[in-house]
Amino acid sequence: MSAETLPIEIQRENMVREQIEKRGIKDARVLEAMRRIPRHEFVADEAKNWAYSDSPLSIGDGQTISQPFIVAAMTELLHLQGNEHVLEIGTGSGYQTAILCELALQVYSVERIPKLARNSEIRLAEMGYANIQLMVGDGTLGWPDHAPYDAIIVTAAAPQVPQALLDQLKPGGRLVIDDRTVPDDPALDALMNRLDLLHDHSHVREYSAAEWVAFCESVGLAVDVVEVYIRHRHLSSLTEGVAQEDVAGIYRLVEAMTPEQASALHLERRDDGWWFDHHYLLVGAHRPA
Ligand SMILES: C[S@@+](CC[C@H](N)C(=O)[O-])C[C@H]1O[C@@H](n2cnc3c(N)ncnc32)[C@H](O)[C@@H]1O
């Protein structure tokens, strides 16, 4: 029996054991929430067979439901005890939101794409979560009406830490961000930024891990963790939902990579198209009390 045809409860248990516990996540409340929440309810019908696989999945509009391990790692870094007010930027499918609803007192979540926000709102209500408020808007502005927050989690691309989010974080509060990053190599750095600008015109710049630490410290945040992780991904993660002329630009850049760039990014042509390494990072920080 292949992994995708096992009963859904067993797939979920395997996900928690193999992808999350074995990689070092220890917070018992986080593990329990991930065991309980039906991730397959947060993805499209055609993706349900892969809902418990070790990867992000498309949720339409060029967006993804985050990889299970990243959801667990980010949540663990928030150190939630159950009495917190949490702000989430980037609701997406609402899966991370559901985990937060299980682990915190009240969750406020901001999503810029109305359709995703509406679907998540309906889904979370149907699942019985009453401690969530959702807003359509630009998350870089936070949600001042309910500030200050004990914890802020940013799963949307964040060009540095927006000042509004810092202002809305309580002293002693925690901030966790997942974002794309760039390898420590000026030529790759420039290439990744050009690719990302074609993928998303609102993109400002991808920062290296060292730049992230320097930035956090310059605004008075104490950095607890900075972890770079690499995912070998299909080019469609950049082209999905993108205008045709920008897709053509992305292809031109990929096909013009130098042998050094191609080798550093593990660029490969498979039957289903181009694959290469994308660099991401997790930043966990707190505002000193
Ligand atoms: C990687 S997805 C994460 C989704 C969510 N964590 C999940 O697992 O389903 C990032 C989400 O952030 C949203 N987003 C990106 N920039 C945003 C912004 N400035 N304000 C609010 N949402 C934003 C995207 O539309 C997308 O839904």
Ligand as a Chemical Component Dictionary entry (heavy atoms), coordinates in Angstrom:
data_LIG
# 
_chem_comp.id                   LIG 
_chem_comp.type                 NON-POLYMER 
_chem_comp.pdbx_formal_charge   0 
_chem_comp.three_letter_code    LIG 
# 
loop_
_chem_comp_atom.comp_id 
_chem_comp_atom.atom_id 
_chem_comp_atom.alt_atom_id 
_chem_comp_atom.type_symbol 
_chem_comp_atom.charge 
_chem_comp_atom.model_Cartn_x 
_chem_comp_atom.model_Cartn_y 
_chem_comp_atom.model_Cartn_z 
_chem_comp_atom.pdbx_ordinal 
LIG C1  C1  C 0  3.016  30.576 2.202 1  
LIG S1  S1  S 1  1.369  31.116 2.293 2  
LIG C2  C2  C 0  1.118  30.591 3.942 3  
LIG C3  C3  C 0  -0.176 30.084 4.211 4  
LIG C4  C4  C 0  -0.541 29.492 5.544 5  
LIG N1  N1  N 0  0.474  29.529 6.538 6  
LIG C5  C5  C 0  -0.941 28.051 5.262 7  
LIG O1  O1  O 0  -0.259 27.139 5.707 8  
LIG O2  O2  O -1 -1.935 27.873 4.563 9  
LIG C6  C6  C 0  1.480  32.891 2.490 10 
LIG C7  C7  C 0  0.149  33.612 2.539 11 
LIG O3  O3  O 0  0.417  34.994 2.863 12 
LIG C8  C8  C 0  -0.411 35.826 2.079 13 
LIG N2  N2  N 0  0.235  37.141 2.019 14 
LIG C9  C9  C 0  1.354  37.492 1.334 15 
LIG N3  N3  N 0  1.672  38.785 1.544 16 
LIG C10 C10 C 0  0.722  39.264 2.397 17 
LIG C11 C11 C 0  0.501  40.535 3.004 18 
LIG N4  N4  N 0  1.305  41.571 2.784 19 
LIG N5  N5  N 0  -0.562 40.665 3.830 20 
LIG C12 C12 C 0  -1.377 39.618 4.087 21 
LIG N6  N6  N 0  -1.224 38.392 3.541 22 
LIG C13 C13 C 0  -0.184 38.219 2.713 23 
LIG C14 C14 C 0  -0.490 35.101 0.761 24 
LIG O4  O4  O 0  -1.616 35.528 0.008 25 
LIG C15 C15 C 0  -0.595 33.635 1.222 26 
LIG O5  O5  O 0  -1.920 33.260 1.422 27 
# 
loop_
_chem_comp_bond.comp_id 
_chem_comp_bond.atom_id_1 
_chem_comp_bond.atom_id_2 
_chem_comp_bond.value_order 
_chem_comp_bond.pdbx_ordinal 
LIG C1  S1  SING 1  
LIG S1  C2  SING 2  
LIG S1  C6  SING 3  
LIG C2  C3  SING 4  
LIG C3  C4  SING 5  
LIG C4  N1  SING 6  
LIG C4  C5  SING 7  
LIG C5  O1  DOUB 8  
LIG C5  O2  SING 9  
LIG C6  C7  SING 10 
LIG C7  O3  SING 11 
LIG C7  C15 SING 12 
LIG O3  C8  SING 13 
LIG C8  N2  SING 14 
LIG C8  C14 SING 15 
LIG N2  C9  SING 16 
LIG N2  C13 SING 17 
LIG C9  N3  DOUB 18 
LIG N3  C10 SING 19 
LIG C10 C11 SING 20 
LIG C10 C13 DOUB 21 
LIG C11 N4  SING 22 
LIG C11 N5  DOUB 23 
LIG N5  C12 SING 24 
LIG C12 N6  DOUB 25 
LIG N6  C13 SING 26 
LIG C14 O4  SING 27 
LIG C14 C15 SING 28 
LIG C15 O5  SING 29 
# 
